[in-house]
Amino acid sequence: MRLPCTFRRNSDLRKLKIKLKKAEAEAQNKLQELSKIEFACAADAAAAAHRLSKQLKFGSAFM
């Protein structure tokens, strides 16, 4: 009778995929906004990118 456990796992994986797709779309939108900004120097750009990664739900997973 492992069927319910397998079904639950598949359901959880589907939900996780949806959350990840939403997080990816949000990250892409924010990165696109950030790329439109002209920074005075590379350090300013790096600091802004670091702040953005902290704001994102899964930011540390991709860096």
Secondary structure, DSSP 8 states (H G I E B T S, - for coil): --HHHHHHHHHHHHHHHHHHHHHHHHHHHHHHHHHTS--SSHHHHHHHHHHHHHHSTTHHHH-
